[in-house]
Amino acid sequence: MSRTVEPLSQAMALLEKLEPGAPATVQANLDVFPPDVAELVLGYAFADIVGRDGIDLRTREMLTVAMLAAMGTAPGQLEFHMRAAMNTGVTREKIVEIVLQVSVYAGVPACMNAISAAKKAFQAVEES
């Protein structure tokens, strides 16, 4: 994405592409903070980094799922990015493979947390 639009608008457009309705949910989570916080956090994350051309969005989502799963400390974001990955064309089978890879390099507890997130993400996608 080019920087012709303000960073927050650009970030929200990318979030909408990842999951319809996501911008409203994110905005609601940030509503107690000053407006510039959303611009700083989301603008940096989604407009400046995720929106870059160097890696396609599908691959970025697979990388994000792997990193969040390995961290094991962001279950809500992991579940969101699993849904977003599926919305960009990543199959359930590939998500399962990513989660299995996490077990080797981040440990079984991180893998088990990722399995819980995957179950929720798979169910949410099936119900939508």
C-alpha positions in Angstrom: 0.0 0.0 0.0 1.3 3.4 -0.8 1.3 6.3 1.6 -1.3 8.5 -0.2 -3.9 8.0 2.5 -3.6 8.8 6.2 -2.1 5.9 8.1 -5.2 5.1 10.2 -7.5 5.0 7.1 -5.0 2.8 5.3 -4.7 0.5 8.4 -8.5 0.3 8.7 -8.9 -0.6 5.0 -6.4 -3.4 5.4 -8.1 -4.7 8.6 -11.4 -4.7 6.7 -9.7 -6.8 4.0 -8.4 -9.2 6.6 -11.8 -9.6 8.2 -15.0 -7.7 7.4 -16.1 -5.7 10.5 -12.7 -5.8 12.1 -12.1 -2.0 12.0 -15.2 -1.4 14.2 -14.1 -4.0 16.7 -10.6 -2.6 16.9 -11.8 1.0 17.2 -14.2 -0.1 20.0 -11.3 -1.6 21.9 -9.3 1.6 21.6 -12.1 4.0 22.3 -10.9 4.9 25.8 -7.5 6.1 24.5 -6.9 9.3 22.6 -7.5 9.1 18.8 -3.8 9.4 18.1 -3.1 6.1 19.8 -5.0 4.2 17.1 -3.1 6.2 14.5 0.2 5.4 16.1 -0.3 1.7 16.8 -2.5 0.7 13.9 -0.9 3.0 11.4 2.5 1.6 12.2 1.5 -2.1 12.3 -0.9 -2.2 9.3 -0.1 0.8 7.1 3.7 0.9 7.5 4.5 -2.8 8.0 1.8 -5.3 7.0 0.8 -3.1 4.0 4.2 -3.2 2.5 4.7 -4.8 -1.0 7.6 -7.0 -0.2 5.6 -10.0 1.0 2.1 -10.9 -0.1 -0.7 -10.6 2.5 -1.4 -14.4 2.6 2.2 -15.1 3.4 2.3 -12.2 6.0 -0.7 -13.8 7.7 0.9 -17.2 7.9 4.0 -15.6 9.4 1.9 -13.7 11.9 0.0 -16.8 12.9 3.4 -18.6 13.5 4.8 -15.7 15.5 1.8 -15.2 17.7 1.4 -18.9 18.3 5.1 -19.1 19.3 4.7 -16.1 21.7 1.8 -17.8 23.4 0.7 -14.6 25.0 -1.8 -13.1 22.6 -4.7 -15.5 22.2 -7.2 -13.0 20.9 -4.8 -11.7 18.3 -3.8 -15.2 17.3 -7.4 -16.2 16.8 -8.0 -13.0 14.7 -5.0 -13.7 12.5 -6.0 -17.3 12.0 -9.3 -16.1 10.7 -7.6 -13.4 8.6 -5.2 -16.0 7.2 -8.2 -18.1 6.1 -9.8 -15.0 4.6 -6.6 -14.5 2.5 -6.7 -18.1 1.2 -4.7 -20.0 3.8 -6.3 -23.4 4.3 -7.2 -25.0 7.7 -4.6 -27.7 6.8 -1.9 -25.1 6.5 -2.8 -23.6 9.8 -2.6 -27.0 11.4 0.9 -27.4 9.9 2.0 -24.0 11.2 0.7 -25.0 14.7 2.6 -28.3 14.5 5.8 -26.4 13.5 5.3 -24.2 16.6 5.4 -27.3 18.8 9.0 -28.0 17.7 10.4 -24.5 18.0 8.3 -22.9 20.8 7.2 -25.9 22.8 4.1 -28.0 23.4 2.4 -25.5 25.7 2.5 -22.8 22.9 1.2 -25.4 20.5 -1.7 -26.4 22.8 -2.6 -22.7 23.1 -2.5 -22.3 19.3 -4.8 -25.4 19.0 -7.3 -23.7 21.2 -7.2 -20.6 19.1 -7.5 -22.6 15.9 -10.6 -24.4 17.1 -12.2 -21.0 17.8 -11.1 -19.6 14.5 -12.2 -22.6 12.5 -15.6 -22.5 14.2 -16.0 -18.7 13.6 -15.2 -19.1 9.9 -17.6 -22.0 9.6 -20.4 -20.0 11.2 -19.8 -16.9 9.0 
